[in-house]
Amino acid sequence: MKGKARTVLIIIILVLVVGLIAGGFFGYREFMAGSQAPELEEEVITPVIATKAVRGVIADFFQTNGEIVSASSVETYADVRGILARLYVELGDYVRANRVIAEVDPSQPGLTYALSPVRARVSGTITSLPLNQGDAVSTQRPIATIGDLSRLQVVAAIPERYISRIRIGLPSDIYLEAWPGYAIPVSVSEMNPVVDPASRAMKIKLDIPSDETRAKAGMYAKIRIAIEEKEDVVKLPTDAVLRRFGDTFVFVVEEDVAAKRFVVLGITQGGIVEIVEGVEAGERVVIQGQTLLEDGGKIRILEELQAVG
């Protein structure tokens, strides 16, 4: 019995040894196969649209609103207090100096006085009639305003923080709601030397050309003033510029690779930005598809646009 048990034990030991050897052999083969044939990563190529940086002129504009008024207007007052008995003019009427435009009845209860005439102080067009017949009249409230409509101006208020950038003669354009897209070239002609302490703004005036027939006194106007102009600067579309974690940069095309380039920006005008540093004229820059790019990423240019004139 002892001999038989010993034989069974030897057989079991041999089977275990053979199993260990076989397992090690096949594990080694799998290891070698894995080390010799690593899994290949697929190369990512990003499709993009690019444009060339160009040199040219760029301007910085300040935009505000204003009102068209007569360049010269005079308010007309009564000489006495009373009731506005008669009004001889209407808005838009042209009057000559010294013409009677109204009469005031200065009568008191129990007393009757002759009507007191109100005469135009200057020649011009009636632009304001704040009183109606029968209204009470005082010597401090104007009965009419007479303006010279052959000379019109736009009056606007400039916030205090922009005053240092405004000066006489700056070229500007005004736009009227009645004629969308139509620009009237004007220039800054007057600057009030005093800042309004209530609004913290300074009043300016811009002359309208005398042959401009579309502008009317009382109209609302949008004003665009060219406060700075630079020549021979590098320009790109603003869409090309990215900002991440405080950095400002673009992706420049270098053959089939996108190179991250930090830039310094200048004036921005209507979707175009001045590149002070970082890109030279003629270099191709990604303007679409760059949001997922990283420095050195592979790219394929689908289209090259002329995005900057």
C-alpha positions as CSV (number, residue, x, y, z in Angstrom):
1,M,0.0,0.0,0.0
2,K,2.8,2.4,0.8
3,G,4.4,1.8,-2.6
4,K,1.1,2.5,-4.4
5,A,0.5,5.7,-2.4
6,R,4.0,6.9,-3.2
7,T,3.3,6.3,-6.9
8,V,0.1,8.3,-6.9
9,L,1.9,11.2,-5.1
10,I,4.6,11.2,-7.7
11,I,2.1,11.3,-10.6
12,I,0.3,14.3,-9.0
13,I,3.5,16.2,-8.5
14,L,4.5,15.5,-12.2
15,V,1.1,16.8,-13.4
16,L,1.5,20.0,-11.4
17,V,5.0,20.6,-12.6
18,V,3.9,20.0,-16.3
19,G,1.0,22.5,-15.7
20,L,3.2,25.1,-14.3
21,I,5.6,24.8,-17.2
22,A,2.9,24.9,-19.8
23,G,1.2,28.0,-18.2
24,G,4.5,29.8,-18.0
25,F,5.2,29.0,-21.7
26,F,1.9,30.3,-23.0
27,G,2.0,33.3,-20.7
28,Y,5.4,34.1,-22.1
29,R,4.1,33.8,-25.7
30,E,1.3,36.2,-24.9
31,F,3.7,38.7,-23.3
32,M,6.0,38.6,-26.3
33,A,3.1,39.0,-28.7
34,G,1.9,42.0,-26.8
35,S,5.3,43.6,-26.6
36,Q,6.1,43.0,-30.3
37,A,2.7,44.3,-31.6
38,P,1.6,47.4,-29.6
39,E,-1.7,48.9,-30.4
40,L,-1.3,51.9,-32.8
41,E,-3.0,55.2,-31.9
42,E,-5.1,56.9,-34.6
43,E,-3.7,60.3,-35.7
44,V,-6.1,63.2,-35.3
45,I,-6.3,65.8,-38.1
46,T,-8.5,68.8,-37.6
47,P,-10.2,70.5,-40.6
48,V,-9.9,74.3,-40.5
49,I,-10.5,77.5,-42.5
50,A,-7.7,80.0,-42.7
51,T,-6.9,83.5,-43.9
52,K,-3.8,85.7,-44.4
53,A,-2.8,88.5,-42.1
54,V,-2.7,91.8,-44.2
55,R,-1.3,95.3,-43.7
56,G,-3.5,98.3,-44.0
57,V,-5.3,101.2,-42.3
58,I,-7.5,100.8,-39.2
59,A,-9.4,103.4,-37.2
60,D,-10.9,103.5,-33.7
61,F,-14.4,105.0,-33.4
62,F,-16.5,106.5,-30.6
63,Q,-20.3,106.2,-31.1
64,T,-23.0,108.2,-29.5
65,N,-26.3,109.8,-30.1
66,G,-27.4,113.4,-30.7
67,E,-30.0,115.8,-32.0
68,I,-30.1,118.0,-35.0
69,V,-30.6,121.7,-34.2
70,S,-30.3,125.0,-35.8
71,A,-26.8,126.4,-35.6
72,S,-28.3,129.8,-34.6
73,S,-31.5,130.1,-32.7
74,V,-33.0,133.0,-30.7
75,E,-35.8,132.8,-28.1
76,T,-38.5,135.6,-28.3
77,Y,-40.1,136.9,-25.1
78,A,-43.0,139.2,-24.3
79,D,-42.4,142.6,-22.7
80,V,-45.4,142.3,-20.3
81,R,-47.2,139.6,-18.4
82,G,-50.7,138.6,-19.4
83,I,-52.7,136.3,-21.6
84,L,-51.6,135.2,-25.1
85,A,-54.4,136.8,-27.0
86,R,-53.3,136.2,-30.6
87,L,-50.7,134.0,-32.3
88,Y,-49.9,134.9,-35.9
89,V,-47.3,132.2,-36.8
90,E,-47.1,128.4,-36.9
91,L,-44.2,125.9,-36.7
92,G,-42.1,126.1,-39.8
93,D,-43.1,129.6,-40.8
94,Y,-40.3,131.9,-42.0
95,V,-40.4,135.4,-40.4
96,R,-38.4,138.5,-40.8
97,A,-36.9,140.5,-38.0
98,N,-39.3,142.9,-36.3
99,R,-42.4,141.2,-37.6
100,V,-45.3,140.9,-35.1
101,I,-45.7,137.2,-34.3
102,A,-48.1,137.4,-31.3
103,E,-50.0,139.8,-29.1
104,V,-50.4,139.7,-25.3
105,D,-53.4,141.1,-23.3
106,P,-51.9,142.6,-20.1
107,S,-55.4,143.6,-18.7
108,Q,-56.0,143.3,-15.0
109,P,-59.4,142.7,-13.3
110,G,-61.4,145.9,-13.7
111,L,-58.8,147.5,-16.0
112,T,-58.4,147.2,-19.7
113,Y,-55.1,147.7,-21.6
114,A,-54.2,147.7,-25.3
115,L,-52.7,144.5,-26.6
116,S,-48.9,144.3,-26.4
117,P,-47.2,143.1,-29.6
118,V,-44.4,140.5,-29.6
119,R,-41.9,141.0,-32.4
120,A,-39.4,138.6,-33.9
121,R,-35.9,139.6,-32.8
122,V,-34.2,138.0,-35.9
123,S,-35.1,136.6,-39.3
124,G,-35.5,132.9,-39.5
125,T,-37.8,129.9,-39.2
126,I,-40.2,129.3,-36.2
127,T,-38.8,126.1,-34.6
128,S,-40.7,126.1,-31.3
129,L,-44.0,127.4,-30.1
130,P,-44.4,126.3,-26.5
131,L,-47.6,128.3,-25.8
132,N,-51.1,128.2,-27.2
133,Q,-53.6,131.0,-27.5
134,G,-55.1,131.7,-24.1
135,D,-52.1,130.6,-22.1
136,A,-50.7,132.7,-19.4
137,V,-47.6,134.6,-20.5
138,S,-44.6,135.7,-18.4
139,T,-41.5,137.7,-19.2
140,Q,-39.3,134.8,-18.4
141,R,-40.9,132.2,-20.6
142,P,-40.3,132.3,-24.4
143,I,-43.3,132.6,-26.7
144,A,-41.3,131.3,-29.8
145,T,-37.9,130.2,-30.9
146,I,-36.6,131.4,-34.2
147,G,-33.7,129.4,-35.9
148,D,-31.6,129.7,-39.0
149,L,-32.3,126.4,-40.7
150,S,-29.8,127.1,-43.5
151,R,-27.1,126.1,-40.9
152,L,-27.7,122.9,-39.0
153,Q,-25.6,121.2,-36.4
154,V,-25.7,117.9,-34.4
155,V,-25.5,118.4,-30.6
156,A,-24.1,115.5,-28.6
157,A,-22.8,114.8,-25.1
158,I,-19.4,113.1,-24.6
159,P,-18.8,111.2,-21.4
160,E,-16.0,112.6,-19.3
161,R,-13.7,109.5,-19.7
162,Y,-13.6,110.1,-23.5
163,I,-13.0,113.9,-23.5
164,S,-9.2,113.5,-23.9
165,R,-9.7,111.8,-27.2
166,I,-12.0,114.4,-28.8
167,R,-10.7,117.5,-30.6
168,I,-11.9,120.0,-33.1
169,G,-11.8,118.8,-36.7
170,L,-12.2,115.1,-36.1
171,P,-13.9,113.4,-39.1
172,S,-17.2,111.8,-38.3
173,D,-20.3,110.4,-39.8
174,I,-24.0,110.8,-38.8
175,Y,-26.8,108.4,-39.6
176,L,-30.5,109.2,-39.6
177,E,-33.3,106.8,-38.8
178,A,-35.3,108.1,-41.8
179,W,-32.6,106.9,-44.2
180,P,-31.0,103.7,-42.9
181,G,-27.4,103.1,-44.1
182,Y,-27.0,106.7,-45.4
183,A,-24.0,108.4,-43.9
184,I,-23.6,112.2,-43.8
185,P,-19.9,113.2,-43.5
186,V,-19.4,115.9,-40.8
187,S,-16.6,117.0,-38.4
188,V,-16.4,118.2,-34.8
189,S,-16.8,122.0,-35.0
190,E,-17.4,123.1,-31.3
191,M,-16.4,121.8,-27.9
192,N,-17.9,123.2,-24.7
193,P,-15.0,124.1,-22.4
194,V,-17.1,123.2,-19.3
195,V,-18.2,119.7,-18.2
196,D,-21.8,119.4,-17.0
197,P,-21.4,118.5,-13.3
198,A,-24.8,116.7,-13.3
199,S,-24.2,114.4,-16.3
200,R,-20.4,114.4,-16.2
201,A,-20.4,115.0,-19.9
202,M,-19.2,117.6,-22.3
203,K,-21.3,119.0,-25.1
204,I,-20.0,119.1,-28.6
205,K,-21.4,120.2,-32.0
206,L,-20.8,118.9,-35.5
207,D,-21.6,121.0,-38.6
208,I,-23.9,119.5,-41.3
209,P,-23.0,120.5,-44.9
210,S,-25.3,123.3,-46.1
211,D,-26.3,121.3,-49.2
212,E,-27.5,118.3,-47.2
213,T,-31.3,118.2,-47.7
214,R,-32.1,115.0,-45.8
215,A,-31.2,116.4,-42.3
216,K,-34.0,118.3,-40.5
217,A,-33.9,120.2,-37.3
218,G,-35.3,118.0,-34.5
219,M,-34.2,114.7,-36.0
220,Y,-32.4,112.0,-33.9
221,A,-28.9,111.2,-35.2
222,K,-26.4,108.4,-34.5
223,I,-22.9,109.7,-34.5
224,R,-19.6,107.9,-35.2
225,I,-16.4,109.9,-34.5
226,A,-13.0,108.6,-35.8
227,I,-10.9,109.2,-32.6
228,E,-7.8,107.4,-33.9
229,E,-6.4,106.2,-37.2
230,K,-3.3,104.0,-37.9
231,E,-1.7,103.2,-41.2
232,D,0.4,100.2,-42.2
233,V,-0.7,97.9,-39.4
234,V,-1.2,94.1,-39.4
235,K,-4.8,93.1,-39.3
236,L,-6.8,89.9,-38.7
237,P,-10.4,89.0,-38.2
238,T,-11.4,89.1,-34.5
239,D,-12.7,85.5,-34.9
240,A,-9.1,84.3,-35.2
241,V,-8.2,85.4,-31.6
242,L,-8.6,83.1,-28.7
243,R,-8.4,83.9,-25.0
244,R,-7.7,81.1,-22.4
245,F,-6.6,81.5,-18.8
246,G,-5.5,85.1,-19.3
247,D,-3.6,84.4,-22.5
248,T,-4.4,85.9,-25.9
249,F,-3.2,83.9,-28.9
250,V,-3.9,82.7,-32.5
251,F,-3.0,79.5,-34.4
252,V,-0.6,80.1,-37.3
253,V,-0.5,77.6,-40.1
254,E,3.0,76.0,-40.5
255,E,2.7,73.5,-43.3
256,D,0.2,70.9,-41.9
257,V,0.6,71.9,-38.3
258,A,-1.1,74.7,-36.2
259,A,1.4,76.6,-34.1
260,K,0.1,78.5,-31.1
261,R,1.3,82.2,-31.2
262,F,0.7,84.7,-28.4
263,V,-0.3,88.1,-29.7
264,V,-0.7,91.7,-28.5
265,L,-3.8,93.4,-29.8
266,G,-4.5,97.1,-30.7
267,I,-7.5,98.8,-32.2
268,T,-10.6,96.8,-33.0
269,Q,-12.9,98.0,-35.7
270,G,-16.0,96.2,-37.1
271,G,-14.8,92.6,-36.7
272,I,-11.1,93.4,-37.6
273,V,-8.4,93.7,-35.0
274,E,-4.9,95.2,-35.1
275,I,-2.1,92.8,-34.3
276,V,0.7,94.8,-32.6
277,E,2.9,91.8,-31.9
278,G,2.9,88.0,-32.7
279,V,1.9,87.7,-36.4
280,E,3.5,89.2,-39.6
281,A,1.6,90.2,-42.7
282,G,1.3,87.3,-45.2
283,E,1.2,84.5,-42.5
284,R,-1.8,82.2,-42.6
285,V,-4.0,82.1,-39.5
286,V,-6.8,79.7,-38.5
287,I,-10.1,81.6,-38.2
288,Q,-12.5,78.6,-38.0
289,G,-12.0,75.2,-36.3
290,Q,-9.4,76.5,-33.9
291,T,-11.3,76.1,-30.6
292,L,-10.3,72.4,-30.3
293,L,-6.7,72.9,-31.5
294,E,-3.6,72.5,-29.4
295,D,-0.1,73.7,-30.1
296,G,1.4,71.5,-32.8
297,G,-1.9,69.8,-33.8
298,K,-2.2,68.4,-37.3
299,I,-4.6,70.3,-39.5
300,R,-6.1,70.2,-43.0
301,I,-7.1,73.4,-44.6
302,L,-10.6,73.2,-46.1
303,E,-10.7,76.7,-47.4
304,E,-8.6,79.9,-47.4
305,L,-10.6,83.1,-47.3
306,Q,-9.7,86.7,-47.9
307,A,-11.4,87.8,-44.7
308,V,-9.6,91.2,-44.3
309,G,-9.6,93.8,-47.0
